[in-house]
């Protein structure tokens, strides 16, 4: 089983993007299940802000719950057809991913991913 760091996964996603536009359904397929966990990490950032905006925690919490349930039952995340087929500019998405990659490189330098592979690849993996 090949494991990739987050930076490597982002590089693979950027390389796989079509030239003009991409739909949210295609992005979900490119990111895979691990990409959903990254999305959960981003969605939880709103809860770190000391001032709360009414209603935001409900929407973000529902999204986190939906992703968690999809992971629990090992299913792909269901999105309404209208959201799945919504097109996004590949150029803008590529720019955003490139900016995010800068922060991912910094985080990986600190966290040193794949530091303890024996812990998760042993005879009894934790997840």
C-alpha positions in Angstrom: 0.0 0.0 0.0 1.5 3.3 -1.2 1.2 6.2 1.2 1.7 9.8 0.2 2.3 12.9 2.2 -0.2 15.6 2.0 2.0 17.7 -0.2 2.4 14.7 -2.6 -1.4 14.2 -2.6 -1.9 17.9 -3.5 0.7 17.6 -6.3 -1.2 14.6 -7.7 -4.5 16.5 -7.5 -3.0 19.6 -9.3 -1.5 17.4 -12.0 -4.8 15.6 -12.5 -7.0 18.7 -12.9 -8.5 19.3 -16.4 -7.3 22.4 -18.3 -10.4 24.6 -18.2 -12.9 23.8 -15.5 -13.7 21.1 -13.0 -16.9 20.1 -11.1 -17.1 19.6 -7.3 -17.9 15.9 -8.0 -14.6 15.5 -9.9 -12.7 17.3 -7.1 -14.3 14.9 -4.6 -13.2 11.9 -6.7 -9.6 13.3 -7.1 -9.2 14.1 -3.4 -10.5 10.7 -2.3 -11.4 9.7 1.2 -8.2 11.3 2.8 -9.1 14.5 1.1 -12.3 14.6 3.1 -10.4 14.4 6.3 -8.4 17.4 5.2 -11.7 19.2 4.5 -12.8 18.4 8.1 -9.6 19.9 9.4 -10.4 23.1 7.5 -14.0 23.1 8.6 -13.0 22.9 12.2 -10.9 26.1 12.0 -14.0 28.2 12.2 -14.5 26.8 15.8 -11.1 28.3 16.8 -12.4 31.9 16.3 -13.4 33.3 19.7 -16.3 35.3 18.2 -19.1 33.1 16.9 -21.3 34.0 14.0 -24.9 32.7 14.5 -25.7 29.7 12.4 -22.2 29.0 11.1 -21.5 26.3 13.7 -24.6 24.5 12.6 -23.7 24.5 8.9 -20.1 23.5 9.5 -21.0 21.0 12.1 -23.5 19.3 9.8 -20.8 19.1 7.1 -18.4 17.6 9.5 -21.0 15.1 10.6 -21.9 14.1 7.0 -18.2 13.5 6.3 -17.8 11.5 9.5 -20.8 9.3 8.7 -19.6 8.7 5.2 -16.2 7.6 6.5 -17.8 5.5 9.2 -19.8 3.5 6.7 -16.9 3.6 4.1 -19.1 5.3 1.5 -18.3 8.2 -0.8 -19.7 11.6 0.4 -23.1 12.2 -1.0 -23.6 15.6 -2.6 -26.7 17.0 -4.2 -26.6 16.7 -8.0 -26.7 20.5 -8.3 -23.6 20.8 -6.1 -21.8 17.9 -7.8 -22.2 19.4 -11.2 -21.2 23.0 -10.2 -18.2 24.0 -12.4 -15.2 25.8 -10.9 -12.4 27.5 -12.8 -9.4 25.2 -12.8 -7.0 28.2 -12.9 -8.5 29.6 -9.7 -8.5 26.2 -8.0 -4.9 25.6 -9.1 -3.9 29.0 -7.6 -5.6 28.3 -4.3 -4.0 24.8 -4.1 -0.6 26.3 -4.9 -1.0 28.8 -2.0 -2.2 26.1 0.3 0.8 23.9 -0.7 3.1 26.5 0.8 1.5 26.1 4.2 1.4 22.3 3.8 5.2 22.2 3.2 5.7 24.3 6.4 3.4 22.0 8.4 5.1 18.8 7.1 8.5 20.3 8.0 7.3 20.6 11.6 5.2 17.4 11.9 7.5 15.1 9.9 4.8 12.8 8.4 5.4 9.1 8.2 7.6 9.3 11.2 6.2 6.2 12.9 5.1 3.9 10.0 5.4 0.8 12.2 2.6 2.1 14.4 0.0 2.2 11.6 1.3 -0.5 9.4 1.8 -3.2 12.0 -0.3 -6.4 12.3 -2.9 -4.4 14.2 -3.3 -1.0 12.5 -5.3 1.6 14.5 -7.4 2.8 11.5 
